[in-house]
Amino acid sequence: VFYLAVEADLRGQGYGSAMLEALQARYPDARMCLCMEDPDVPCDNLPQRLRRAAFYARCGYEPTDVRLTEAGVGYALLSRGGRVSYDEYYALMEHYMGRVISRALYRQVQ
């Protein structure tokens, strides 16, 4: 899942869950992953990040313990249907964006 967003005034009405359920129904045997802003990084929107983490957990996404930065912003990698490593995620991004852009954007956080 590269980007998932629901308009603020429509949140809490089941649209996000429905989108993720539709993906799971279409690709039932696929591992899925997504990044969310890392709640362990100091921020001004911690309550929002924690709500997001709880939402993804309800939808079956689990933390992978992989942390990364994309253009300097800290993210936590979540997955459903099996673990996804940083190397797998990076390979996906490299395939999508190309080597030069991926090298410029992504870093694994140890």
Summary of the structure (lengths in Angstrom):
residues: 110
radius of gyration: 14.2
end to end distance: 23.0
largest distance: 39.7
contacts: 260
relative contact order: 0.16
helix: 43%
strand: 25%
